[in-house]
């Protein structure tokens, strides 16, 4: 059964302040869905990492926040979309410690660990979309 | 320009981070702390993160970098008040805060720094 979606909330990611705003919005949405504090912390941290990647490596972009329902469970899905350079080697990018920009190299791999679902879609020269989701079980 | 205030207590510098910092503010704090260690001849830096709900890899790196620079300048860094959810998330993120001692609260953190002084 395909999950049903509610209208997405779209937030720009072009400045450091946009990242802060995103964290705040994700917090509100997770609280509204009844996620525990630890679940919130993990998901917001993952969102922060990915939002920063969109900003720093993707040349800016946007985040889409979707609420999901699927077979008795509810979830929050976050998509981070840019039209930047894309990622040449996904496996490499997902290695802990690998960074092309002087960071810690934990953002992408970390987000994958912190979220329940993680999907990355990238085309070198065209852009990148990273989608993460966290599910609340009933 | 907005800045996070840095307090001095003897040879110790105390910082309480109470806002959700954007990246630029975090970098400014890192620079300010390093400058103050030199100008105040501080031997210890206490960073209170009890108000932080989120510590991501950027903030983590800022803290590690600050501790590394403090060490070069012969000062110790203690991180206090880490929220449990933050600690759990940092482990899962794979972030180890190298060169940073931790303490439960400001009082214990100050004791730790003062014990280290010759």
gemmi code that builds the backbone of each chain (N, CA, C; Angstrom):
import gemmi

chains = {
    "A": [
        ("UNK", (0.864, -1.195, 0.000), (0.000, 0.000, 0.000), (0.892, 1.234, 0.000)),
        ("UNK", (0.636, 2.136, -0.896), (1.502, 3.337, -0.944), (1.081, 4.305, 0.148)),
        ("UNK", (2.079, 4.920, 0.799), (1.760, 5.892, 1.850), (1.014, 7.085, 1.260)),
        ("UNK", (0.094, 7.639, 2.022), (-0.593, 8.844, 1.540), (0.127, 10.075, 2.070)),
        ("UNK", (0.056, 11.146, 1.321), (0.794, 12.348, 1.686), (-0.150, 13.492, 2.014)),
        ("UNK", (0.293, 14.332, 2.901), (-0.397, 15.612, 3.056), (0.412, 16.630, 2.285)),
        ("UNK", (-0.174, 17.813, 2.127), (0.517, 18.862, 1.365), (1.875, 19.144, 1.969)),
        ("UNK", (2.880, 19.220, 1.148), (4.235, 19.434, 1.646), (4.431, 20.871, 2.088)),
        ("UNK", (5.220, 21.034, 3.106), (5.664, 22.339, 3.549), (7.039, 22.536, 2.921)),
        ("UNK", (7.240, 23.654, 2.242), (8.514, 23.871, 1.553), (9.273, 25.010, 2.206)),
        ("UNK", (10.511, 24.744, 2.587), (11.337, 25.781, 3.204), (12.601, 26.022, 2.388)),
        ("UNK", (12.960, 27.288, 2.187), (14.180, 27.585, 1.434), (15.416, 27.256, 2.279)),
        ("UNK", (16.497, 26.899, 1.608), (17.779, 26.683, 2.280), (18.842, 27.467, 1.523)),
        ("UNK", (18.941, 28.747, 1.857), (19.927, 29.604, 1.183), (20.832, 30.341, 2.147)),
        ("UNK", (20.468, 30.343, 3.428), (21.287, 31.035, 4.421), (21.402, 30.186, 5.675)),
        ("UNK", (22.370, 30.538, 6.512), (22.522, 29.852, 7.802), (21.232, 29.940, 8.618)),
        ("UNK", (20.589, 31.104, 8.544), (19.346, 31.285, 9.304), (18.242, 30.352, 8.804)),
        ("UNK", (18.250, 30.053, 7.519), (17.259, 29.118, 6.962), (17.403, 27.749, 7.611)),
        ("UNK", (18.655, 27.357, 7.890), (18.900, 26.057, 8.523), (18.308, 26.051, 9.936)),
        ("UNK", (18.480, 27.164, 10.640), (17.914, 27.283, 11.992), (16.390, 27.196, 11.933)),
        ("UNK", (15.816, 27.898, 10.945), (14.355, 27.891, 10.777), (13.854, 26.487, 10.477)),
        ("UNK", (14.615, 25.775, 9.658), (14.236, 24.410, 9.323), (14.216, 23.527, 10.561)),
        ("UNK", (15.246, 23.644, 11.377), (15.321, 22.826, 12.598), (14.093, 23.073, 13.448)),
        ("UNK", (13.729, 24.330, 13.554), (12.584, 24.724, 14.379), (11.296, 24.118, 13.820)),
        ("UNK", (11.129, 24.184, 12.505), (9.912, 23.675, 11.886), (9.822, 22.165, 12.030)),
        ("UNK", (10.937, 21.496, 11.835), (10.965, 20.039, 11.955), (10.622, 19.645, 13.396)),
        ("UNK", (11.160, 20.387, 14.337), (10.841, 20.144, 15.754), (9.345, 20.225, 15.972)),
        ("UNK", (8.733, 21.311, 15.506), (7.290, 21.503, 15.695), (6.497, 20.337, 15.108)),
        ("UNK", (6.871, 19.931, 13.895), (6.140, 18.863, 13.222), (6.315, 17.526, 13.933)),
        ("UNK", (7.514, 17.268, 14.440), (7.760, 16.002, 15.146), (6.998, 15.964, 16.467)),
        ("UNK", (6.973, 17.094, 17.147), (6.235, 17.176, 18.414), (4.742, 16.940, 18.156)),
        ("UNK", (4.230, 17.565, 17.108), (2.812, 17.431, 16.763), (2.444, 15.980, 16.452)),
        ("UNK", (3.406, 15.235, 15.935), (3.139, 13.834, 15.598), (3.381, 12.906, 16.783)),
        ("UNK", (3.844, 13.471, 17.885), (3.997, 12.665, 19.091), (5.289, 11.877, 19.196)),
        ("UNK", (6.319, 12.302, 18.480), (7.600, 11.601, 18.576), (8.254, 11.875, 19.921)),
        ("UNK", (9.002, 10.898, 20.439), (9.689, 11.062, 21.718), (10.839, 12.051, 21.566)),
        ("UNK", (11.359, 12.500, 22.699), (12.442, 13.474, 22.670), (13.661, 12.937, 21.927)),
        ("UNK", (13.971, 11.669, 22.175), (15.144, 11.098, 21.508), (14.923, 11.006, 19.996)),
        ("UNK", (13.717, 10.589, 19.609), (13.407, 10.522, 18.174), (13.500, 11.913, 17.551)),
        ("UNK", (12.992, 12.900, 18.264), (13.050, 14.278, 17.769), (14.508, 14.702, 17.580)),
        ("UNK", (15.297, 14.456, 18.598), (16.697, 14.894, 18.572), (17.437, 14.261, 17.403)),
        ("UNK", (17.226, 12.966, 17.213), (17.912, 12.283, 16.120), (17.490, 12.865, 14.769)),
        ("UNK", (16.198, 13.051, 14.599), (15.693, 13.486, 13.299), (16.084, 14.932, 13.000)),
        ("UNK", (16.021, 15.792, 14.019), (16.396, 17.188, 13.792), (17.892, 17.283, 13.510)),
        ("UNK", (18.692, 16.480, 14.188), (20.129, 16.481, 13.936), (20.398, 16.018, 12.511)),
        ("UNK", (19.704, 14.971, 12.083), (19.852, 14.502, 10.704), (19.450, 15.593, 9.725)),
        ("UNK", (18.349, 16.266, 10.022), (17.864, 17.341, 9.155), (18.882, 18.472, 9.078)),
        ("UNK", (19.480, 18.785, 10.208), (20.474, 19.847, 10.246), (21.665, 19.502, 9.368)),
        ("UNK", (22.123, 18.265, 9.447), (23.257, 17.827, 8.622), (22.934, 17.954, 7.140)),
        ("UNK", (21.764, 17.456, 6.765), (21.405, 17.456, 5.344), (21.130, 18.856, 4.830)),
        ("UNK", (20.517, 19.681, 5.667), (20.248, 21.063, 5.267), (21.559, 21.790, 5.025)),
        ("UNK", (22.524, 21.525, 5.887), (23.830, 22.158, 5.724), (24.487, 21.697, 4.432)),
        ("UNK", (24.379, 20.413, 4.144), (24.944, 19.890, 2.888), (24.331, 20.588, 1.685)),
        ("UNK", (23.013, 20.759, 1.724), (22.312, 21.425, 0.625), (22.856, 22.840, 0.456)),
        ("UNK", (23.060, 23.501, 1.576), (23.542, 24.877, 1.562), (24.994, 24.961, 1.094)),
        ("UNK", (25.859, 24.134, 1.709), (27.297, 24.271, 1.466), (27.741, 23.618, 0.172)),
        ("UNK", (27.209, 22.452, -0.125), (27.691, 21.712, -1.287), (26.742, 21.786, -2.470)),
        ("UNK", (25.487, 21.997, -2.173), (24.480, 22.009, -3.234), (24.226, 23.373, -3.825)),
        ("UNK", (24.870, 24.383, -3.256), (24.650, 25.740, -3.743), (23.318, 26.313, -3.313)),
        ("UNK", (22.767, 25.752, -2.268), (21.451, 26.202, -1.810), (20.351, 25.379, -2.446)),
        ("UNK", (19.188, 25.409, -1.817), (18.078, 24.619, -2.364), (16.875, 24.764, -1.470)),
        ("UNK", (16.147, 23.666, -1.294), (14.981, 23.741, -0.426), (14.725, 22.405, 0.264)),
        ("UNK", (13.934, 22.502, 1.325), (13.540, 21.315, 2.063), (12.024, 21.163, 1.949)),
        ("UNK", (11.583, 19.927, 1.759), (10.152, 19.635, 1.746), (9.830, 18.783, 2.953)),
        ("UNK", (8.809, 19.186, 3.676), (8.389, 18.421, 4.848), (7.027, 17.811, 4.563)),
        ("UNK", (6.948, 16.502, 4.629), (5.700, 15.781, 4.357), (5.302, 14.939, 5.550)),
        ("UNK", (4.009, 14.942, 5.837), (3.541, 13.962, 6.816), (3.093, 12.729, 6.050)),
        ("UNK", (3.402, 11.579, 6.569), (3.049, 10.339, 5.889), (2.154, 9.486, 6.770)),
        ("UNK", (1.249, 8.757, 6.129), (0.527, 7.728, 6.865), (0.609, 6.442, 6.046)),
        ("UNK", (0.818, 5.344, 6.720), (0.978, 4.079, 6.003), (0.621, 2.937, 6.925)),
        ("UNK", (-0.544, 2.342, 6.682), (-0.872, 1.104, 7.390), (-0.825, 1.204, 8.909)),
        ("UNK", (-1.413, 2.251, 9.460), (-1.459, 2.328, 10.912), (-0.263, 3.008, 11.544)),
        ("UNK", (0.696, 3.421, 10.745), (1.767, 4.205, 11.345), (1.850, 5.567, 10.653)),
        ("UNK", (2.328, 6.542, 11.419), (2.465, 7.890, 10.860), (3.935, 8.264, 10.857)),
        ("UNK", (4.281, 9.112, 9.938), (5.689, 9.483, 9.894), (5.901, 10.868, 9.341)),
        ("UNK", (7.144, 11.298, 9.430), (7.531, 12.580, 8.852), (8.637, 12.327, 7.844)),
        ("UNK", (8.455, 12.893, 6.670), (9.449, 12.733, 5.621), (10.054, 14.088, 5.293)),
        ("UNK", (11.366, 14.124, 5.179), (12.063, 15.367, 4.836), (12.861, 15.140, 3.563)),
        ("UNK", (12.694, 16.041, 2.609), (13.478, 15.952, 1.374), (14.352, 17.185, 1.261)),
        ("UNK", (15.614, 16.974, 0.937), (16.561, 18.075, 0.776), (16.984, 18.097, -0.683)),
        ("UNK", (16.619, 19.176, -1.358), (16.732, 19.221, -2.819), (17.615, 20.378, -3.264)),
        ("UNK", (18.590, 20.058, -4.102), (19.393, 21.132, -4.700), (19.640, 20.840, -6.166)),
        ("UNK", (20.038, 21.873, -6.879), (20.431, 21.712, -8.284), (21.919, 21.955, -8.407)),
        ("UNK", (22.651, 21.410, -7.485), (24.080, 21.653, -7.433), (24.868, 20.645, -8.250)),
        ("UNK", (26.140, 20.462, -7.886), (27.028, 19.623, -8.682), (26.728, 18.126, -8.615)),
        ("UNK", (25.892, 17.698, -7.659), (25.623, 16.281, -7.536), (26.791, 15.560, -6.867)),
        ("UNK", (26.611, 14.296, -6.610), (27.656, 13.516, -5.954), (28.155, 12.457, -6.921)),
        ("UNK", (29.460, 12.476, -7.161), (30.057, 11.541, -8.129), (30.014, 10.095, -7.633)),
        ("UNK", (30.447, 9.942, -6.376), (30.589, 8.588, -5.826), (29.807, 8.516, -4.520)),
        ("UNK", (28.602, 7.963, -4.598), (27.736, 7.938, -3.422), (28.338, 7.093, -2.308)),
        ("UNK", (28.891, 5.950, -2.673), (29.450, 5.052, -1.651), (30.546, 5.755, -0.869)),
        ("UNK", (31.363, 6.496, -1.600), (32.447, 7.243, -0.955), (31.877, 8.329, -0.042)),
        ("UNK", (30.876, 9.027, -0.580), (30.269, 10.121, 0.186), (29.627, 9.603, 1.468)),
        ("UNK", (29.192, 8.354, 1.447), (28.530, 7.775, 2.613), (29.504, 7.162, 3.604)),
        ("UNK", (30.789, 7.270, 3.307), (31.782, 6.733, 4.243), (31.996, 7.722, 5.359)),
        ("UNK", (32.008, 7.215, 6.597), (32.275, 8.078, 7.744), (33.624, 8.755, 7.592)),
        ("UNK", (33.627, 10.053, 7.733), (34.896, 10.755, 7.710), (35.268, 11.304, 6.346)),
        ("UNK", (34.568, 10.849, 5.309), (34.883, 11.395, 3.993), (34.248, 12.773, 3.847)),
        ("UNK", (35.045, 13.763, 3.506), (34.490, 15.087, 3.271), (35.194, 15.715, 2.085)),
        ("UNK", (34.422, 16.396, 1.251), (35.036, 17.100, 0.135), (35.168, 18.572, 0.483)),
        ("UNK", (34.726, 18.923, 1.674), (34.670, 20.345, 1.999), (35.224, 20.715, 3.363)),
        ("UNK", (36.050, 19.908, 3.953), (36.660, 20.318, 5.215), (35.776, 20.126, 6.426)),
        ("UNK", (34.680, 19.401, 6.256), (33.832, 19.119, 7.413), (34.304, 17.844, 8.089)),
        ("UNK", (33.426, 17.281, 8.895), (33.793, 16.052, 9.589), (33.466, 14.818, 8.765)),
        ("UNK", (32.690, 14.999, 7.734), (32.328, 13.860, 6.893), (31.332, 12.927, 7.539)),
        ("UNK", (30.551, 13.448, 8.466), (29.594, 12.583, 9.158), (28.149, 12.899, 8.789)),
        ("UNK", (27.957, 13.955, 8.037), (26.599, 14.431, 7.782), (25.724, 13.441, 7.055)),
        ("UNK", (26.205, 12.962, 5.916), (25.387, 12.078, 5.097), (25.233, 10.714, 5.759)),
        ("UNK", (26.350, 10.149, 6.175), (26.305, 8.821, 6.813), (25.579, 8.895, 8.151)),
        ("UNK", (25.789, 9.994, 8.851), (25.124, 10.179, 10.132), (23.625, 10.262, 9.992)),
        ("UNK", (23.181, 11.048, 9.002), (21.752, 11.202, 8.764), (21.129, 9.846, 8.448)),
        ("UNK", (21.857, 9.036, 7.702), (21.366, 7.690, 7.352), (21.174, 6.847, 8.608)),
        ("UNK", (22.103, 6.984, 9.547), (21.989, 6.213, 10.792), (20.881, 6.736, 11.688)),
        ("UNK", (20.694, 8.036, 11.679), (19.743, 8.650, 12.606), (18.285, 8.513, 12.151)),
        ("UNK", (18.077, 8.392, 10.862), (16.707, 8.293, 10.344), (16.314, 6.821, 10.190)),
        ("UNK", (15.015, 6.600, 9.965), (14.545, 5.233, 9.714), (14.719, 4.884, 8.242)),
        ("UNK", (14.314, 5.818, 7.386), (14.453, 5.617, 5.946), (15.403, 6.660, 5.386)),
        ("UNK", (16.160, 6.261, 4.403), (17.134, 7.180, 3.787), (17.236, 6.846, 2.308)),
        ("UNK", (16.983, 7.836, 1.471), (17.102, 7.626, 0.032), (17.885, 8.783, -0.553)),
        ("UNK", (18.854, 8.478, -1.407), (19.603, 9.547, -2.051), (19.542, 9.390, -3.557)),
        ("UNK", (19.291, 10.501, -4.190), (19.083, 10.528, -5.625), (19.944, 11.660, -6.171)),
        ("UNK", (20.995, 11.320, -6.909), (21.888, 12.388, -7.334), (22.361, 12.169, -8.764)),
        ("UNK", (22.493, 13.247, -9.496), (23.015, 13.183, -10.857), (24.135, 14.210, -10.968)),
        ("UNK", (25.383, 13.769, -11.169), (26.478, 14.734, -11.270), (26.182, 15.792, -12.322)),
        ("UNK", (26.316, 17.044, -11.914), (26.047, 18.149, -12.822), (24.608, 18.623, -12.804)),
        ("UNK", (23.723, 17.845, -12.150), (22.307, 18.242, -12.186), (21.745, 18.551, -10.791)),
        ("UNK", (22.167, 17.775, -9.803), (21.643, 18.069, -8.471), (21.479, 16.824, -7.611)),
        ("UNK", (21.029, 17.076, -6.393), (20.905, 15.992, -5.427), (19.620, 16.138, -4.632)),
        ("UNK", (18.972, 15.021, -4.369), (17.845, 15.001, -3.438), (18.110, 13.910, -2.418)),
        ("UNK", (18.075, 14.297, -1.143), (18.211, 13.308, -0.075), (16.909, 13.317, 0.711)),
        ("UNK", (16.364, 12.128, 0.903), (15.074, 12.018, 1.576), (15.232, 11.133, 2.799)),
        ("UNK", (14.784, 11.646, 3.950), (14.815, 10.819, 5.165), (13.416, 10.792, 5.773)),
        ("UNK", (13.141, 9.723, 6.502), (11.836, 9.631, 7.156), (11.986, 8.967, 8.514)),
        ("UNK", (11.115, 9.361, 9.413), (11.033, 8.715, 10.717), (9.590, 8.322, 10.940)),
        ("UNK", (9.385, 7.123, 11.446), (8.042, 6.603, 11.627), (7.694, 6.451, 13.095)),
        ("UNK", (6.452, 6.748, 13.366), (5.954, 6.593, 14.730), (5.024, 5.383, 14.712)),
        ("UNK", (5.331, 4.413, 15.522), (4.486, 3.232, 15.558), (3.364, 3.403, 16.572)),
        ("UNK", (2.256, 2.780, 16.289), (1.159, 2.878, 17.270), (1.020, 1.597, 18.068)),
    ],
    "B": [
        ("UNK", (26.786, 43.171, 15.521), (26.755, 41.741, 15.162), (26.454, 40.931, 16.418)),
        ("UNK", (25.628, 39.931, 16.327), (25.300, 39.140, 17.500), (26.486, 38.264, 17.895)),
        ("UNK", (26.658, 38.131, 19.201), (27.742, 37.326, 19.731), (27.254, 36.603, 20.954)),
        ("UNK", (27.875, 35.484, 21.244), (27.571, 34.773, 22.481), (28.511, 35.334, 23.548)),
        ("UNK", (27.970, 35.781, 24.669), (28.827, 36.396, 25.695), (29.774, 35.373, 26.320)),
        ("UNK", (30.980, 35.841, 26.597), (31.985, 35.014, 27.268), (32.317, 35.682, 28.589)),
        ("UNK", (32.139, 34.945, 29.680), (32.423, 35.514, 30.996), (33.775, 35.039, 31.485)),
        ("UNK", (34.379, 35.869, 32.311), (35.662, 35.462, 32.879), (35.491, 35.256, 34.368)),
        ("UNK", (36.085, 34.182, 34.869), (36.096, 33.941, 36.306), (37.519, 33.567, 36.670)),
        ("UNK", (38.287, 34.532, 37.126), (39.701, 34.268, 37.395), (40.406, 33.940, 36.095)),
        ("UNK", (41.024, 32.770, 36.028), (41.725, 32.386, 34.800), (40.856, 31.484, 33.923)),
        ("UNK", (39.564, 31.415, 34.262), (38.660, 30.566, 33.478), (37.707, 31.405, 32.637)),
        ("UNK", (37.392, 30.894, 31.479), (36.381, 31.524, 30.623), (35.140, 30.647, 30.647)),
        ("UNK", (34.000, 31.285, 30.795), (32.736, 30.542, 30.855), (31.812, 30.995, 29.731)),
        ("UNK", (31.284, 30.020, 29.034), (30.343, 30.318, 27.949), (29.098, 29.467, 28.130)),
        ("UNK", (27.959, 30.093, 28.099), (26.703, 29.345, 28.120), (26.002, 29.581, 26.794)),
        ("UNK", (25.806, 28.498, 26.056), (25.152, 28.643, 24.754), (23.660, 28.441, 24.955)),
        ("UNK", (22.905, 29.512, 24.740), (21.471, 29.432, 25.025), (20.601, 29.620, 23.811)),
        ("UNK", (21.241, 29.795, 22.672), (20.435, 29.961, 21.464), (20.760, 28.857, 20.480)),
        ("UNK", (19.828, 28.612, 19.589), (20.081, 27.698, 18.488), (20.978, 28.448, 17.522)),
        ("UNK", (22.282, 28.154, 17.589), (23.248, 28.943, 16.823), (23.197, 28.604, 15.351)),
        ("UNK", (23.226, 29.626, 14.515), (23.484, 29.339, 13.101), (24.986, 29.204, 12.925)),
        ("UNK", (25.401, 28.657, 11.825), (26.807, 28.294, 11.629), (27.760, 29.474, 11.812)),
        ("UNK", (27.373, 30.641, 11.311), (28.259, 31.812, 11.404), (28.484, 32.204, 12.863)),
        ("UNK", (27.421, 32.102, 13.634), (27.517, 32.472, 15.051), (28.440, 31.508, 15.781)),
        ("UNK", (28.363, 30.229, 15.410), (29.234, 29.216, 16.009), (30.695, 29.522, 15.680)),
        ("UNK", (30.956, 29.904, 14.443), (32.330, 30.230, 14.046), (32.828, 31.476, 14.767)),
        ("UNK", (31.944, 32.443, 14.935), (32.318, 33.658, 15.665), (32.674, 33.304, 17.106)),
        ("UNK", (31.902, 32.400, 17.692), (32.191, 31.993, 19.063), (33.554, 31.327, 19.158)),
        ("UNK", (33.834, 30.473, 18.199), (35.130, 29.778, 18.177), (36.266, 30.797, 18.132)),
        ("UNK", (36.135, 31.782, 17.259), (37.169, 32.831, 17.142), (37.257, 33.656, 18.420)),
        ("UNK", (36.102, 34.055, 18.939), (36.080, 34.875, 20.151), (36.740, 34.145, 21.318)),
        ("UNK", (36.427, 32.862, 21.464), (37.001, 32.092, 22.570), (38.512, 32.011, 22.438)),
        ("UNK", (38.971, 31.733, 21.230), (40.419, 31.633, 21.011), (41.098, 32.965, 21.335)),
        ("UNK", (40.516, 34.041, 20.863), (41.089, 35.368, 21.148), (41.105, 35.673, 22.639)),
        ("UNK", (40.025, 35.303, 23.329), (39.942, 35.594, 24.750), (40.916, 34.748, 25.564)),
        ("UNK", (41.159, 33.515, 25.128), (42.129, 32.670, 25.845), (43.479, 33.389, 25.873)),
        ("UNK", (43.808, 33.980, 24.736), (45.080, 34.703, 24.643), (45.028, 35.998, 25.439)),
        ("UNK", (44.003, 36.820, 25.191), (43.970, 38.154, 25.813), (43.781, 38.067, 27.328)),
        ("UNK", (43.060, 37.060, 27.802), (42.839, 36.932, 29.239), (43.812, 35.971, 29.900)),
        ("UNK", (44.690, 35.397, 29.106), (45.628, 34.364, 29.581), (44.886, 33.296, 30.369)),
        ("UNK", (43.824, 32.807, 29.779), (42.986, 31.817, 30.450), (43.668, 30.458, 30.464)),
        ("UNK", (43.420, 29.721, 31.522), (43.961, 28.363, 31.618), (42.876, 27.318, 31.417)),
        ("UNK", (41.625, 27.795, 31.391), (40.530, 26.851, 31.200), (39.338, 27.500, 30.540)),
        ("UNK", (38.610, 26.677, 29.779), (37.391, 27.140, 29.119), (36.277, 26.189, 29.473)),
        ("UNK", (35.179, 26.719, 29.966), (34.023, 25.893, 30.285), (32.898, 26.256, 29.324)),
        ("UNK", (32.410, 25.257, 28.609), (31.325, 25.493, 27.658), (30.084, 24.770, 28.164)),
        ("UNK", (29.081, 25.532, 28.486), (27.839, 24.985, 29.033), (26.834, 24.803, 27.903)),
        ("UNK", (26.487, 23.552, 27.620), (25.527, 23.295, 26.545), (24.226, 22.715, 27.082)),
        ("UNK", (23.936, 22.995, 28.351), (22.735, 22.418, 28.967), (21.456, 22.905, 28.287)),
        ("UNK", (21.529, 24.042, 27.600), (20.342, 24.559, 26.923), (20.246, 24.107, 25.472)),
        ("UNK", (21.232, 23.354, 25.012), (21.216, 22.936, 23.608), (20.474, 21.617, 23.424)),
        ("UNK", (19.406, 21.673, 22.622), (18.641, 20.463, 22.302), (19.311, 19.665, 21.198)),
        ("UNK", (20.075, 20.387, 20.381), (20.680, 19.763, 19.204), (22.157, 20.093, 19.145)),
        ("UNK", (22.999, 19.083, 19.030), (24.410, 19.307, 18.739), (24.712, 18.480, 17.495)),
        ("UNK", (24.899, 19.157, 16.376), (25.186, 18.409, 15.146), (26.686, 18.432, 14.865)),
        ("UNK", (27.089, 17.879, 13.722), (28.524, 17.715, 13.503), (29.235, 19.053, 13.374)),
        ("UNK", (28.535, 20.079, 12.923), (29.181, 21.386, 12.803), (29.490, 21.967, 14.178)),
        ("UNK", (28.514, 21.918, 15.057), (28.727, 22.417, 16.409), (29.754, 21.534, 17.125)),
        ("UNK", (29.652, 20.245, 16.903), (30.611, 19.317, 17.492), (32.033, 19.654, 17.077)),
        ("UNK", (32.177, 19.949, 15.805), (33.507, 20.299, 15.291), (33.980, 21.632, 15.859)),
        ("UNK", (33.066, 22.565, 16.028), (33.404, 23.859, 16.623), (33.953, 23.646, 18.030)),
        ("UNK", (33.291, 22.769, 18.786), (33.721, 22.491, 20.150), (35.092, 21.796, 20.160)),
        ("UNK", (35.264, 20.808, 19.301), (36.559, 20.108, 19.214), (37.673, 21.054, 18.790)),
        ("UNK", (37.390, 21.881, 17.799), (38.388, 22.846, 17.324), (38.776, 23.819, 18.431)),
        ("UNK", (37.765, 24.291, 19.151), (38.029, 25.213, 20.247), (38.939, 24.551, 21.275)),
        ("UNK", (38.641, 23.299, 21.601), (39.456, 22.576, 22.578), (40.881, 22.384, 22.067)),
        ("UNK", (41.016, 22.095, 20.785), (42.340, 21.906, 20.194), (43.148, 23.198, 20.240)),
        ("UNK", (42.501, 24.304, 19.897), (43.192, 25.587, 19.931), (43.519, 25.979, 21.355)),
        ("UNK", (42.597, 25.679, 22.277), (42.850, 25.985, 23.683), (44.088, 25.220, 24.156)),
        ("UNK", (44.169, 23.960, 23.740), (45.293, 23.111, 24.168), (46.623, 23.690, 23.686)),
        ("UNK", (46.637, 24.138, 22.446), (47.850, 24.759, 21.903), (48.228, 25.977, 22.723)),
        ("UNK", (47.200, 26.646, 23.255), (47.436, 27.838, 24.063), (47.523, 27.492, 25.547)),
        ("UNK", (47.733, 26.214, 25.847), (47.933, 25.736, 27.211), (46.713, 25.958, 28.105)),
        ("UNK", (45.537, 25.731, 27.539), (44.312, 25.813, 28.332), (43.492, 24.546, 28.123)),
        ("UNK", (42.734, 24.161, 29.144), (41.880, 22.978, 29.044), (40.447, 23.384, 28.754)),
        ("UNK", (39.720, 22.491, 28.129), (38.323, 22.760, 27.824), (37.447, 21.708, 28.463)),
        ("UNK", (36.392, 22.152, 29.125), (35.423, 21.222, 29.706), (34.038, 21.561, 29.154)),
        ("UNK", (33.341, 20.527, 28.744), (31.992, 20.684, 28.211), (31.020, 20.222, 29.291)),
        ("UNK", (30.041, 21.023, 29.619), (29.119, 20.620, 30.684), (27.662, 20.662, 30.239)),
        ("UNK", (26.882, 19.842, 30.908), (25.434, 19.906, 30.754), (24.867, 19.252, 29.517)),
        ("UNK", (25.605, 18.325, 28.915), (25.079, 17.700, 27.699), (23.775, 16.965, 28.007)),
        ("UNK", (22.728, 17.254, 27.226), (21.447, 16.587, 27.435), (21.554, 15.122, 27.000)),
        ("UNK", (20.887, 14.215, 27.696), (20.985, 12.780, 27.372), (20.657, 12.464, 25.913)),
        ("UNK", (19.592, 13.096, 25.400), (19.206, 12.825, 24.011), (20.316, 13.261, 23.056)),
        ("UNK", (21.007, 14.317, 23.419), (22.126, 14.806, 22.613), (23.271, 13.796, 22.657)),
        ("UNK", (23.547, 13.282, 23.848), (24.638, 12.307, 24.003), (24.359, 11.070, 23.150)),
        ("UNK", (23.140, 10.593, 23.213), (22.752, 9.405, 22.440), (22.919, 9.671, 20.945)),
        ("UNK", (22.463, 10.834, 20.531), (22.530, 11.187, 19.109), (23.971, 11.337, 18.637)),
        ("UNK", (24.826, 11.927, 19.467), (26.224, 12.113, 19.081), (26.912, 10.769, 18.860)),
        ("UNK", (26.596, 9.801, 19.709), (27.188, 8.466, 19.559), (26.744, 7.859, 18.237)),
        ("UNK", (25.446, 7.977, 17.956), (24.926, 7.405, 16.714), (25.457, 8.150, 15.483)),
        ("UNK", (25.683, 9.424, 15.658), (26.219, 10.236, 14.568), (27.667, 9.842, 14.287)),
        ("UNK", (28.322, 9.284, 15.321), (29.714, 8.893, 15.165), (30.660, 10.018, 15.524)),
        ("UNK", (30.140, 10.970, 16.255), (30.943, 12.138, 16.611), (31.620, 11.932, 17.964)),
        ("UNK", (32.951, 11.881, 17.955), (33.650, 11.807, 19.229), (34.273, 13.181, 19.459)),
        ("UNK", (34.030, 13.746, 20.578), (34.555, 15.088, 20.848), (35.979, 14.941, 21.381)),
        ("UNK", (36.926, 14.926, 20.463), (38.326, 14.725, 20.828), (38.848, 15.880, 21.647)),
        ("UNK", (39.601, 15.559, 22.676), (40.278, 16.599, 23.447), (39.359, 17.419, 24.314)),
        ("UNK", (38.131, 16.940, 24.512), (37.177, 17.705, 25.315), (36.792, 16.881, 26.533)),
        ("UNK", (37.066, 17.404, 27.720), (36.595, 16.740, 28.932), (35.141, 17.126, 29.134)),
        ("UNK", (34.446, 16.283, 29.885), (33.046, 16.620, 30.152), (32.769, 16.584, 31.648)),
        ("UNK", (31.756, 17.290, 32.054), (31.306, 17.268, 33.445), (29.796, 17.464, 33.425)),
        ("UNK", (29.161, 17.069, 34.511), (27.703, 17.101, 34.523), (27.127, 18.510, 34.563)),
        ("UNK", (27.802, 19.369, 35.299), (27.256, 20.726, 35.422), (28.381, 21.739, 35.576)),
        ("UNK", (28.005, 22.998, 35.641), (28.992, 24.084, 35.699), (29.896, 23.967, 36.927)),
        ("UNK", (29.273, 23.645, 38.077), (30.048, 23.586, 39.321), (31.147, 22.526, 39.237)),
        ("UNK", (30.749, 21.329, 38.765), (31.715, 20.236, 38.642), (32.754, 20.542, 37.562)),
        ("UNK", (32.299, 21.236, 36.536), (33.206, 21.597, 35.450), (34.284, 22.563, 35.918)),
        ("UNK", (33.875, 23.520, 36.720), (34.838, 24.493, 37.248), (35.831, 23.790, 38.160)),
        ("UNK", (35.318, 22.865, 38.989), (36.205, 22.100, 39.890), (37.250, 21.351, 39.076)),
        ("UNK", (36.778, 20.744, 37.995), (37.674, 19.962, 37.131), (38.773, 20.854, 36.555)),
        ("UNK", (38.387, 22.026, 36.130), (39.363, 22.952, 35.533), (40.330, 23.477, 36.585)),
        ("UNK", (39.824, 23.732, 37.773), (40.680, 24.282, 38.819), (41.653, 23.238, 39.342)),
        ("UNK", (41.224, 21.971, 39.331), (42.121, 20.895, 39.764), (43.301, 20.765, 38.823)),
        ("UNK", (43.031, 21.086, 37.572), (44.064, 20.911, 36.563), (45.112, 22.000, 36.604)),
        ("UNK", (44.830, 23.079, 37.307), (45.759, 24.205, 37.327), (46.941, 23.941, 38.235)),
        ("UNK", (48.107, 24.331, 37.756), (49.320, 24.120, 38.554), (49.442, 25.173, 39.624)),
    ],
}
model = gemmi.Model(1)
for chain_id, residues in chains.items():
    chain = gemmi.Chain(chain_id)
    for i, (resn, *xyz) in enumerate(residues, 1):
        res = gemmi.Residue()
        res.name, res.seqid = resn, gemmi.SeqId(i, " ")
        for name, pos in zip(("N", "CA", "C"), xyz):
            atom = gemmi.Atom()
            atom.name, atom.element = name, gemmi.Element(name[0])
            atom.pos, atom.b_iso = gemmi.Position(*pos), 0.0
            res.add_atom(atom)
        chain.add_residue(res)
    model.add_chain(chain)
structure = gemmi.Structure()
structure.add_model(model)
structure.setup_entities()
